[in-house]
Amino acid sequence: MLYFKRGSAKDSLSIEDLWDGLTIALDKIGPRKKVLALPPDFTRFHSFAGELTRLSYRYYGDKLIDILPALGTHTSMTDEQIEKMFSGVPKDLFRVHDWRNDVITLGEVPAEFVKKVSEGRVDYPWPAQVNKLLVEGGHDLILSIGQVVPHEVIGMANYNKNIFVGTGGVEGINKSHFIGAAYGMERIMGRAVNPVREIMNYASEHFAQDLPIVYIQTVVGKDEHGKLAVKGLYIGDDMECFEKAAVLSLEVNFKMLDKPLKKVVVYLDPSEFKSTWLGNKSIYRTRMALDDGGELIVLAPGLKEFGEDKEIDRLIRKYGYLTTPEILKLTKTNEDLQNNLSATAHLIHGTSEGRFDITYCPGHLTKEEIEKVHYKYADLNEMLQIYNPENLRDGFNTLPGGEEIYYISNPALGLWAFKDRFQ
């Protein structure tokens, strides 16, 4: 059921608009005694999920008893991040998701179904795993809060991905990431319906029907002044709210280009992007726009690691970002990759397949570390002199020397593609 919908590319919803929409929806749901909120972590700071979590606490008060940030494989939030994202919400409400230990398997999507929707690329069963708090917490309402935006693993982020990946376990996360990579990232990005989503929809329908989940979905873009704004708010307990948000997100967040891009410069906010696990959104979201022989320059002042999970970080350092055939070949013969398929998928996602150069300009990692994972390195301070974010605007820029670049201030907010390459 859809409890509330509002949104368009021209909208810019205020905090009071969000409060009004949330109040309308929660009034329709009726009184609740034990509420669990599942917002994203700090890596989705710009989703406005922090504001909506605060508003949910304002609505429910002491009936909102648990807040479990949907970390997935990310590191737990610091007190400073919680204060910045969820200011005013008591810190003692926050729980930490441990994707290696604190999960329950609700059921398995059959291998035959996985094989069918993946067109034969994968034929293993997929476990629907969630944090045990969702099952054992005794909640009569679970608020899944987040942003719908193009995504490399599941086409469009959020909806039940927030449940099965955000609060999921090792096997479920690993296998879902690999399914998307095996099927083809460029065949998935920007599509609400794809093999990974169909598998999670199967899990929702067959194994999670007793969980009292209500989805609060935002679509975020920029207003006429270039500032981030909520373009849409959709609240419901089934796929309809996600589908409507996905339609608007494509309108707001997807940039179809008339020509391929020779040089793209991406800036990674240091408060949000500290690893290539997250920072490679600069690659995922632009690879369909970059021309053969082009260059992607990533300005990454906060970059200090490759994977946020220690084992994934080790695997990235060990194998590096090779081409898809090379990574698949290594996976067949190396048990550590077989046991960490999300890392395998990430390595596939992070390659240009030899089509264009990727130059990282890290704030903390060394030249040797960057080159060992098969990226090019450039000094951050030197590159900031040439490509100063304060002097650039999103989109095409012509530099003083006449060079044309395409600048992106936050790759997490969109998807860019050359029209002849978008499949």
N, C-alpha and C positions, 0 to 999 in steps of 0.2 A: 504494500500500500504506500502511496506517495502522500506524505503528510504536509509537505510544503515545497513549493518551487518558485523561484524568482531568478531571472537572469537574462542578460543580453550582452553583446559586445560593447554596447554603449553605457551599460550600467556601471556604477561605482558605489557599492553598498557600504554604508557607514556602519559603525559599531552598533548604533541604535537600530539600523535595519536588520543586522544580524540577530540582535536581541529580540526584535519583533518576530522575525521568522522562526527562531528557535522556540520562543514562547508559544506561538501558534501550534507548532508541531508537537511540543511536549504536552501541551494542554490536551491535544487530541489523544495522545497515548494514555493519559490518565495518571493518577498518583502511583508513585513507586517508593519502595522502602529501602532497597539496597542497590545502588547504581555503581557500575564500573565504567570508567571512561578509558578508551583506547586511542589517544592522540598519537601522532608521529613524534619522533625525537627532534633534537635540535637541527639535524640535517634537513629538516623540512620547516625551518623557522618561518619561511615566507609563505606558508600555506594558510595562514590565519587560523590554524588549528589551536594555537595557544590562546587566542582571543575567544574562540568558541568553547574551549575547555573552561576558561574563566567564567564565561557566561553560563555554562552548564552548572558550575559550582554555585554561581549566584542564584540559579533557579532552584536547585535541589538542596543546597546547604549541607547539613550533616547527613543527608541521605546519600550523598555521593561519597562512598566509603573507600574506594580504591581508584587509583589512576595508574595504569600500566602503559607507559610509552612503548609503542610498537617498534622495538629496536631492530628486529630481525637479527642480522649479524653485527650490527653496530655496537660500539662501546656504550656503556651506560652513561646517562646524563650526569654532569657535574651539578653541584649546588648552584653555581653561578649561571649555568645554562637554564636550569629550572626556574630560577628567579627571573631571568630575562624573558623567557618564553611564557611562563605561567605566573607572572607576578600577582601576588595576592592570594594564591591558592596554597593552603598549608602543605609544607614539604612532607609532613608525616603521612600524607595520602599516597605518596608515590612509591611504586614497586618497581623492581628491576627484572626485566625478562632475561632469563638465561636459556639461550637457544640450544645449549648442549645438554641441559639437565631437567629443566622445569616444564616438560611438555608431556602431553597425552595424545595418543593416536586415536582419533575418533572412528576411523575406518580407512579402507583402501579403495582408491579408484582402480578398477580392473585394468590389467595390462592390455586387454583387447580394446578397451575404450581409448586408452592412451595411444596405442598404435594407430587406431583409426583416425583420431583427430590430428595426430602428428604426421599423417600420411606415410606411416611406416618407418619414420626416422628413429623412434624410440618405442620400445615394447615392454617396458617394465611397469609394474603397478606403482601408483603414487599414493603415499600415506598422507592423509589429512590430519595434520598435527597442529595443536594449539597449546598455549600456556595453560597449565592445569588450573589456574585461577578462574578461567572462563567457565570451567566445568564444576569445580569444587567450591567456588566462592559463594554460592547461594544467592547470586544477584538476580533481581527480577527485571533488570534492564542493563544492557551493554551498549554504550554509545561508541560507535566506531567513527572517529572523526578524521578527516583528511582531505587532501587536494586531488582532484582529477586532472592529470596532465600527461602528455605523451611520455611513454616509458619503454626502456629497451628490453626488459624481460617479459612484460605482460601487455605491451601495446599501449594501454592507458592505465596509469597508476590508480590505485585505491580500490574501493568496494571490498570484495572478499580477499583481495591480496593483503589488506591490512590485518586480516584475521590469520590466514594460513601462512603468510610469510612474515608479516610484522610481529606476530606472536608464535610463529612456527618453530619447528625443530630442525635438527641437522639434516635428516634424510629428506624431509619435505622441501626445505629450502634448496638443498643441493640439487635434487632431481628436477624441481620446477625451473631453476635457472638453466639447467642443461637442456631441458626440453625446448625452451625458447631459443637457445643458441643453436641447437641441432636443426631446428625448423628454419631458422634464419631470421636474425634480428631485423633486417630490412624488410622482411615480409610481415613483421609484427608491429613495429613502431607506428603509433598513431591509429591503430585499429582496436576498437573496443572488443570485438569478437575475434578470437584466435585460439590456437590449441591450448595454450596455458590457461587462458580464461575459461575455456570450456571445461577443462579438468577441474578447476576450482569451483565452477558452477555446479558440476556434478557432485562435488564434495559438499557444497552448501545444501543442495537439495536432498542428499541421501544421509548425511551424517551430522549436519549442524542445525537441523530444523527445530530442535528443541532449545537452542540457545536464543535468548531474547534480544537479538541484535537489531539496533536501529542505526542506519548509516547517515552521517552528516557530511555532505560533500561540498567542497568549495571549488570554484574555478577562479584562478587568479591571473590577472593581466596588468597592464599599465593604463593609467588614466591619461587624459589629455595633457597633463603636466609631466608625464613620464614617471609618475610614482606608482608603486604597487597598489592595486585595488582589487577587492572582491567583485568579480563580474557576475558570479552566480552562486546561489545557495540552494541545495536540493537535499531534502530529508525524507527518508522512507525506510521500509524494512525489506525491500526486495530490489531487483535489478533495475527497476524503472528509474529510480533517482540517479543511479550511476549512468544509465544510457543517456538521459537528458543532459547530465553534466558533461559527458564525453562529447556530445554533439557541440555544445558551446565551447568546450576546450579546444576542439579542432579549429573552430572559428577564431578563437582568441590566441591560442598558443602555437599554431602551426603556420610557418612561413614558407609558402611555395615560391621559389625563385625562378626567374626567366632565364638565368644563365648560371652555369656552375661557378663556384668561387675559387679564385686562384690563391688567395691568402686570407685566412680567418684568424683573428686574435680574440681569445677568450680570457676573461678575467674571473678568477675564482676567489670569492670573498673568504679571507682567512678565518673568519669566525665560523664558517660553514664547511669549508673544504680543507681537510688536513691530510687526506689520503688520495691515492689514485683510484681506490675502490669507489670513492665518491666523485673525485675530480675528473674521472674519465667520462663523465657526462658530457664534457667538452668534446669528446670523440663520438660517443654514441649519437648525440643529438645533431651533429654537423656532418657526419660521414656521407649522407646522401646528398649533401650540398657541395662538398669539396670536389674540385676538378682533379682528374688524373694528373699527377705531377705537381699538384698544389701543395700548400703547407698550412698546417695548423700550429699556431703558437699559443701556448697555455701559460698565462701569467699566474703563478700559484704561490703567493707569499706565505701561505699557511701550511704548505705541503711538507710533512715530516715523516710520512710512512707510506707504504703501498696498500696494505690491507689493515683494516681496523681490528680484525681478529688475528691473533698472533700466528696461528697456523696458516691462514690464508696469506698473510704477509710473507711468511717463509716461502710458500709455494710460488708467489709472484717473483720473489727475488731469485729463486732457484731456476725457474723456467723462462720467465720474461714473456713479453707480449709478442708471440710469433703468429704466423698466419694460421688460419683455421685448419688446413690439412696437417700442418706440423703439430698443432696442439692435439688434434684428434689422434694422430699417430702416437704421440707421447702418452696420451691417456690410455691407450690400449696396452701399453707395456709398463706403466708406472702405477703402482698401487696407491701412492699418496694422492695422485690426481683422481683415481677412481673413487677414493673415499671422500673426496672434496669436490664434487662436481660443480658446485657454485663457483669455486675458484677456476675450474676449467672453463666454465661459461664466461667468467669475467675476462680471462685471458683472450678468449675468442672475441669478445666484445671490444677489447681494447686495442685491437690491431687495425691498421689501415688496409690490410691485405696487400701491402706493397704499392697501393695506389697513390698515396700522398705521404709527405713527411710529417712527423709529429715531433714538435720541439717543446720540451718542458722547461720552464724557468722556475725552479723551486726555491722557496724561502729557506729550507733547512737541509734537504737531501743534497748529496754531493754529485759532482759530474760523473764520477765512477758509478755511483748507485743508479743514476738515471740511464746511463749508457748500457749498463749490465742488463737492464730489462728491455733493451732494444729501442729506446727512444733517443732522440737527439737532445742535447743539453745546450742551454744558453744562460748566461748570467742574468739574474733577475733585475738587478739594478741597471745594467746596461740596456736591457730591453724596455724597462720602464721609461728610460730616457727617450726612446724612439716611439714607444706605444704607451703614452701616458693616459690611463683611464679617465683622468679628469678633463682631458682635452678631446675625448672621443665620445661619439654618440652611437647608440645601437643602430646597426645597419651599415651602409656604405660610408666610408670616410676617405677623403683624399688628403694625404700627408703633405707637409711643406715641400718635400722633394718630388712630389707628383705621384708617389706610389698609392695605389688604391687597395684598401683593405676592407674586410667586413668585420665589424666589432660586435661582440656579444658580452654583455655585462653580467649575465647569470644564465648559464646553460640549462639549469634545472627548470627554468620557466617555459621552455619551448622545444620545438622540433623544426629543423630547417632542411629543405630538400630542393634539389633542382628538378623541375617538372618532368624532364625526360628520364630521370632515374627513379622516381617514386613508382614503385610497382603496384 
